[in-house]
Amino acid sequence: MRTVQELGRAVAERRHWLGLKQGLVATEAGISQECLSRFERGRSEELGSRKLLAILKILGLELSLQAISSDTLGNTTKVSGDE
């Protein structure tokens, strides 16, 4: 994922797959349903790391980081680590 919008869509897809209501997830995460709705629809540029991590935990997800490098044209290439 490269954008907040993609992350929001992934959260929405997982929530739907689990059959969880937006209001329940929002309440458990300590945010409003409207805040979660905006995030899932890509209408919220900033959610905050604590809120995001709370949502991911409720959905049984975790955040994973992967290093990338950029060339001068703006294209990105994955950098493999010690695998």
N, C-alpha and C positions, 0 to 999 in steps of 0.2 A: 504494500500500500504506500502511496506517495502523497495522498491528500487527506485532509480532515473529512472531506465528503466521502471518500472511499471507506474510511474507517467507520463513519456513521452508518453507511449502507451495510457494512459487514456486521455491525452490532445489531441492526434491525433484522437482518437475515437470521442471525443466531437466536435472537429473542423469539422470532416467529417460529423457528424450528423447534425451540423448546416449549412453545405454546404458552409463553408468559405474556401477560398484559403489560403495556407500557407503564400504567399507574403503579403496579406492584414493583416493577424493577426500579422505577424512579423513587418510590418511597423507601425501598431498601437501601438505595444508594444515597439517600439524603438530598435529593434534588426534586424539582417540580416535574410533573409530567410534561409540561410545555417545554421545559429545558431539554428533556430527553427527546421529545418529538422533533424539536428544531435540530438537534444534533444528528438524529437518524436521517433527517431529510436534507442534510447538508446546508442548513440555514444558520448554523452556529459556528463561527470561526474559532472561538475559544471556549473550551469546556473546563479546562483545569485538570492537572494530572491526578489529583486525589479523587475527583469525581469520576474521571475515566477509569482509573484503577478499581474503584468501587463497582462500577457498572460491569467491567470485565470479570471481576470475581464472582458476581452474582450469576453471570452467564457461563461460568466455568471456562473462561478464557484467560490467557496471560499475554502480556506484551513481550515481544521478542525484537531485538534490534539486530540489524544486519548492515555491515559496512559496505559502502559503495564509493566508487571514485568517479569523477567527472572529467571528460575531456573538454577541450576548448569550444566544442560545438554545443555543449550542454547535454550531450547524451550521457547516460550513466551506465556504468559497467559494474557488475557485482565483483567484489574482491573476496576471493576464497581465503578462509582462515586456516588454522591448523586442523584439518579434518582427517 
